[in-house]
Amino acid sequence: MDKLMRLTSEKDVVVFSKSSCCLCYAITILFQELGVTSTVHEIDQDPEGREIEKNSHEVGV
């Protein structure tokens, strides 16, 4: 939970993504085209990714 809160507080827009997810990719491209500066965090490449995913549902991220 601490890592999730830290990641979301550091940047204005954070996309929690899975590298194999086509919708995550589409959102990332959409933000780029709109000029939105976002940080993409690939949870499937993070050792704590499962915990981040679980906690994101609990806190509504």
C-alpha positions as CSV (number, residue, x, y, z in Angstrom):
1,M,0.0,0.0,0.0
2,D,2.9,2.4,0.8
3,K,4.4,1.9,-2.7
4,L,1.0,2.6,-4.3
5,M,0.5,5.7,-2.4
6,R,4.0,6.9,-3.1
7,L,3.7,6.3,-6.8
8,T,0.4,8.1,-7.1
9,S,1.6,11.1,-5.1
10,E,4.7,11.7,-7.1
11,K,3.1,12.5,-10.4
12,D,-0.1,14.1,-11.6
13,V,-1.1,11.2,-13.9
14,V,0.0,7.7,-13.3
15,V,-1.1,4.8,-15.5
16,F,-0.9,1.4,-13.9
17,S,-0.5,-0.9,-16.9
18,K,0.2,-4.5,-17.9
19,S,2.6,-4.7,-20.8
20,S,0.4,-7.2,-22.6
21,C,-2.8,-5.1,-22.3
22,C,-3.9,-3.5,-25.5
23,L,-6.3,-1.1,-23.7
24,C,-3.5,0.1,-21.4
25,Y,-1.4,0.8,-24.5
26,A,-4.2,2.7,-26.2
27,I,-4.7,4.9,-23.1
28,T,-1.0,5.6,-23.0
29,I,-1.0,6.6,-26.7
30,L,-4.1,8.7,-26.2
31,F,-2.5,10.6,-23.4
32,Q,0.6,11.2,-25.5
33,E,-1.6,12.5,-28.4
34,L,-3.4,14.8,-26.0
35,G,-0.2,16.2,-24.6
36,V,-0.8,14.7,-21.2
37,T,2.4,14.0,-19.3
38,S,1.9,10.7,-17.6
39,T,4.0,8.1,-15.9
40,V,3.4,4.5,-16.9
41,H,4.0,1.8,-14.3
42,E,4.0,-1.7,-15.6
43,I,2.7,-3.8,-12.8
44,D,3.5,-7.0,-14.5
45,Q,7.2,-6.1,-14.5
46,D,7.2,-5.0,-10.8
47,P,8.0,-7.7,-8.1
48,E,5.3,-6.0,-6.0
49,G,2.9,-5.8,-8.9
50,R,0.2,-8.2,-7.6
51,E,0.1,-6.3,-4.3
52,I,-0.2,-2.9,-6.1
53,E,-3.0,-4.3,-8.3
54,K,-4.8,-5.6,-5.3
55,N,-4.4,-2.4,-3.3
56,S,-5.4,-0.2,-6.3
57,H,-8.9,-1.8,-6.2
58,E,-9.2,-1.2,-2.5
59,V,-8.3,2.5,-2.7
60,G,-10.1,3.2,-6.0
61,V,-7.1,4.1,-8.1
